[in-house]
Amino acid sequence: MRHSLSNLQQTKKIYISTTFREFDGSANDAIQRLFLDSLKNQTYTNQQLVVTVFHEKTVKDTVRSIIPDAVIREADAGGYRFSLTDVLLNTMDVARDDQKSVIIWTTCDVIFEKNFFENIIRNYSEKFSGTSHPHRYYQTIDEFKNSPDNFIYNKGFGIDTVFFAAEVLLSERVRDIITKYRFVNWGCFENFLAGIAEKYSDKKINLNKLSYIVKIVNDRDANKETQEYFHECTLMNRPVLLEFFRKEGLPEEFEHAHVCNAQFTVIK
């Protein structure tokens, strides 16, 4: 029998750091709404969504219509579509006076099992970090809803979600590192965060056996995010990632999701 969370545990706020594509009626729109619903449906409710908006026109009003207390920050990616570095730094700024909280960086195309946040808090420890990986990977929303056992499970697929005790990210050293190594558009950022976890957190956990994450494939055509686009993003971001690894004494193999996965101890 699971015990209720203590009063002290319940004081810990979870800050969710993300950005969204346009809400345009596409399959991606529906996936993003499922993501927002999964936040609303969490059994642990002491949370704060922090959204960074770049050029998008529909995000602010749509997000606020679903989660009215969402914090919206606007940013300029400096000629790029967006910067995931800016997304995380904005959330860190919102959480700057809340050292004993939790900060989750995540993409907007995942769906959290309803007890995910609760299990993060149950397993909280000072200077910890973690994820839930690999995900349950579905090709379409219909497949997720109508054939829930028909998922792909692969440690080589992207991590998409990494959480930290806020004190890790808010330390002067780590804040300086995050600011220094700036990532733009998609690609490599979760590997960067896995490297931060390896170097600067005291405990690294994987909640995959307690709370799974669903990942639904995006409609790349709707967003004009072709394989060529992702290749270009990698060409821009990979040198930044490798320079971080070199400076921090981390192996280049950390650019692979299965290597990042292996550092997080599975909690059962």
Order of alpha helices (4+ residues) and beta strands (2+ residues): alpha-beta-alpha-beta-alpha-beta-alpha-beta-beta-alpha-beta-beta-alpha-beta-alpha-alpha-alpha-beta-beta-alpha-alpha-alpha-beta
